[in-house]
Each structure stands twice: as C-alpha cells, then as structure tokens.
Amino acid sequence: MAKNIDRYTYRVTWSEEDQEHVGLCVEFPSLSWLAEDPEQALKGIRQLVRDSVSDMLQNNEQVPEPLSSKQFSGKFMVRVPPETHRQLTIEAAESGVSLNRLISSKLHQPRM
C-alpha cells in the first residue's frame, strides 16, 4: 500500500485564518498540514498521510482507495427541483438535443 500514497489527491491552498499554506488530501478529509510555504505544506500532508496509512494497516483498518485508482461509470443521478427539470427539458427540446446531452455540455463548460 505504501506505493499508493503517491496516488492520493493532494492540494495546497492558502488559509486566511491561519495565515499559512494548508496541505490537504481528498481521501483523508480529517487531515491537514500547515506550513509557511506551499512546498512544506505538501511535504507535510504527504508524510501525515503516509503515517496514517501505516497506522491504519497496523491496526487492520480499511485504508481509503486513491481516487485515481477508482473506475467511474460516467453515470450519476442528480435530483433537481421540478421547475429546474422542466426548464432544462424545454431548453434541450429547443436546442434539438437530449436532456442528457444538454446537461453534459453544461457540466463540461469551463469553470471560473
């Protein structure tokens, strides 16, 4: 499992509250590491994840699977208010595409 530590999803962001960079790991939401510079925040969270995985293995606990290793089907269900469903259906019909294609294209739009 140790080799999979590099496959986890890491992120470094600025914490206004702490006035430091914070290293995070998506698969371990309860862990974080504060540091003055982003490189040290990343190094710290990676070591913390490594230590946590080691402890979990020693205690026969289930270790989270890296998101990068998961297989995704490309399907998921989203619940929306009926009026939103109606508006999207009308927009899809007016555009001559399926509701699925319309929503997929909206999800693929660049984020700001």
N, C-alpha and C positions, 0 to 999 in steps of 0.2 A: 504493500500500500504506500510505502514511503515515496516511490517514484511518482505516484499520482498527486502528490502535494503541488507539483508544478502545474497540474491541470485544473486547479481550482480557479475561481473567478475573483481576482483581486481588483481593488480600486483604491485610489488615494484621492482624498478630497480635502478641502480646507475647512476647518472648524472655526467659525467666527467666535463661538462661545469659549473655546479653549485657546484660541489664537495660536493654533498649531495645525499641522497636517495630520490627518487621521487615516490610517490604513484599515481597510475593511475586506472581508471575504464573504461573498454572497452565500456560500454554502454553510457558513458559520455566522449567522446574524448576531449572535451574542458576543462575538469577539471584536475587538478594535485595538489599535495601537497608535498612540500619539507620539509625534516627533517634530522637531523644529524644521526638518526639510523632508520633501516627499520621498527621497530615496531611502532615508532611515525609517520612514513610516511603512514603506513597502517591505523593507527588510524585517522590520519588527513584526508585522502581521504574518508574514510568511513563517517566521520562527515560531510564533504563537500557534499557528495552525499545525505546524509540524509537531510541536509539543502536545497539543490537544489530541491529534490523531494517535500519537504514541500512547498517551494515557488511555484513550478510548480502547485501543487494541489490547492493552494490558488488562483492562477491566472487562473484556469481552463485550464491549458496547458496539452498537452499529455505527459505522463511520459513514458520513454523508457521501454519496456518489458525486463526483465532479459533474457540473452541468455539461461540460464539454464531452463527457462520455455518454450522456443520455441520448437515446434515439427519440426524435419527435415525429409524430404522425402528420403534422401540418393541419390538424383539426382541433378545434376547441369550441365550446359553447359559450356564448355571451348572452346574458339576459339584459334587455333594454326595456324602457317604458314602451307601452303600446303605441303611443304617438310617435316616438322615435322610429319604431318599426315601420309604421305607416309612411312616414316621411321618406325613409330610406327606400322603401318599396316603390314609392312614386318616382323618386329620383332615378332609381335603376330602370324603371319602365320607360321614363322619358329619355334616358340615355341609351336605351336598347341593349342593356346588359343584364345579366342575372344579379340578384341581390348579393350573392356570394362574391361575384367579381367586383361589384361596386365597393363593398366593404373591404375586400382585399386590397383594392387600389388605394382606398383611403388610409389603410394601415401602412402601406408602403411609402406614403408621402414623407419627404424629408422632415426630420424633427428640427426644431429651432433651439 
